[in-house]
Amino acid sequence: MIKPIANYEAYLEAYQKSVDQPEAFWADVASHFQWRKPWDKVLDWNFDEPKISWFEGAQLNITENCLDRHLAEHGNKLALIWEPNDPKERFVRYTYRELHEHVSRFGNVLRKNGIEKGDRVCIYMPMIPELMVAVLACARIGAVHSVVFAGFAAHSVADRINDSGCKMVITADALNRGAKQIPCKAVVDEALAECQTVEKVIVFERVGWPVHMEPGRDFWWHDELKGVSAHCEPAVMEAEDMLFILYTSGSTGKPKGVVHTCGGYMVYTAYTFANVFQVKPNDVYWCTADVGWITGHSYLVYGPLLNGATTLMFEGVPTYPDPGRFWQVCDKHAVTIFYTAPTAIRSLMAAGEDHVLSYSLDKLRVLGSVGEPINEEAWHWYHIHVGKERCPLTDTWWQTETGGIMIAALAGVSPLKPGHAGYPLPGVQPVLLDQEGKEIEGNDREGYLAIKFPWPSMIRTTYGDHERCRLNYFDTYKGYYFTGDGARRDEQGMYRIIGRVDDVINVSGHRFGTAEIENAINQNEHVAESAVVGYPHDIKGQGIYAFVVCREKEFDPVNLKGEITETVVAQIGKIAKPDKIQIVSGLPKTRSGKIMRRILRKVAEGDISNLGDTSTLLDPLVVDEIVEGKL
């Protein structure tokens, strides 16, 4: 386990060293891990191509660091606690030795079914222990895992499988989510009708639903495990070999596969986990995120296991069977560190205090927030009612592309300020830029948030399209990684994240490109065109507001809105369902045909007194009609 920074003075010292001697700093952190072969060079980089390489020449297997190295002294320590959706169902606990055995056996199942080092494997599963086992088994044999959130529709699953050329899909018959049971295998079957590369499908029986099993392609998890050895030799990986691909939405319609590599990702996630949460040997740590998102990868699976911590995984939702479920689980398993999203906190706030005050929460010592900036009202509610004003609350800013937490308070070490992420972690060099790309000096200033020096877990490429990576992250401001976020640095130099400056909507911590949703809406035969923007939402942070132009003059608005919603759900999933759909006769466009989303965003936000000059639009009267019809 990495020893956390002890106090604020030690943080300042570590941060200064990480800026003055970055290679020496990260070499020291990396020395805490098991390497099959040491590195020849700590860092080689330029942000022009971009090309970033950490621990070049080193060899390792990340699962040896997550599992094997803990066995001698901590083999009987709890690695994983799994809490099911239904509180009446029995929970499951795995020690490090047991988890190691499960991972090894399933690694051998993958090899038996033809999966080799470098092959891509799509994982579309419920939040059950087997999901974690599948992820780690892929890493153990050197296969590249691509976890897709089990809520995406078949078309979105197919897009991700086709983009990465997956050879296998691992799924389940169905999943439990609150009061509902949702199909998984049926979604995969529908997706595979559009895919050519998948040779095998392994299905875990979670719910007991009858499912179609394609002979020669589909196999049951439990059948495949029969007679399989508990010894699985780890693949020897280069530090810059791919560990996983995780798809995230951008400002264009096609999701992009963010690539993370073995060595740098391991070092950074382990370091940030230990320091942000100030982890102690006996902690029970709970990250409520789904493994389908980066938070689940970095701070439910890899970060905790790399530090030999006990990590809790939850199958259900915060409001089932009632809004006290999170707090019931915290008391039941003596959770000490709790990491969740502002969306969840706001939904539980809306349910009232009684549900949280019914539980003691006396073991909690650290709270965390992730996915989007947490508003001050939610911050105070969380701090007072959950943390009893004794638990430091760290608001963490980072992205799928950064791999790990970038700006956050170290719990109990760094100063806290509601609404502010805080100071950068050691190794992270943020800057604020103006529109011309010049650095904004001093405090009490606002600008575009960028990073001027590489860190070990940063994105290496977008799978199969390196130029897209360059254009998205490194081309806007030369010499910098551009985050796409605006930020403010206060009088003390603490960072407050303002929000996206590109066409990306952050719904409950999940990013969707506006073009991705518009593409789905436009597939409806009655829709001529559409424009989608985000607007403030009390629970989700941002809601989705769609402005839709119809092909016909006469239509049933209720039916049309229902059809549009169904189309989006079918194409992307329920999580991308528009909150508001306004039918309009036209969209505000420049004379060159560009949609003025700035105006639509203002309308959606209700800020109609500040629309700016509309006289240069192709048809200024369209704006008046849109304002009049605002939902």
Buried (B, 14 or more C-beta within 10 A) or exposed (E): BBEBBEEBEEBBEBBEBBBEEBEEBBBEBBEBBEBEEEBEEBBEBEBEEBEBBBBBBBBBBBBBBBBBBBBEEBBEBBBBBBBBBBBEEEBBBBBBBBBBBBBBBBBBBBBBBEBEEEBBBBBBBBBBBBBBBBBBBBBBBBBBBBBBBBBBBBBBBBBBBBBBBBBBBBBBBBBBBBEEBBBBBBBBBBBBEEBEBBBBBBBBBBBEBEBEBEEEEBBBBEEBBEEBEEEBEBBBBBBBBBBBBBBBBBBBBBBBBBBBBBBBBBBBBBBBBBBBBBBBEEBBBBBBBBBBBBBBBBBBBBBBBBBBBBBBBBBBBBBBBEBBBBBBBBBBBBBBBBBBBBBBBBBBBEBEEEBBEEBEBEBBBBBBBBBBBBBEBBBBBBBEBBBEEEBBBBBBBBBBBBBBBBBBBBBBBBEBBBBBBBBBBBBBBBBBBEEEBEEBEEEEBBBBBBBBBBBBBBBBBBBEBBEBBBBBBBBBBEEBBBBBBBBBBBEEEBBBBBBBBBBBBBBBBBBBBBBBBBBBBBBBEBBEBBBBBBBEBEBBBBBBBBBBBBEEEEEEEEEBBEBBBEBBBBBBBEBBBBBBBBBBEBBBBEEEEEBBBEBBBBBBBEEBEEBEEBEEBBBEEBBEEBEEEEE
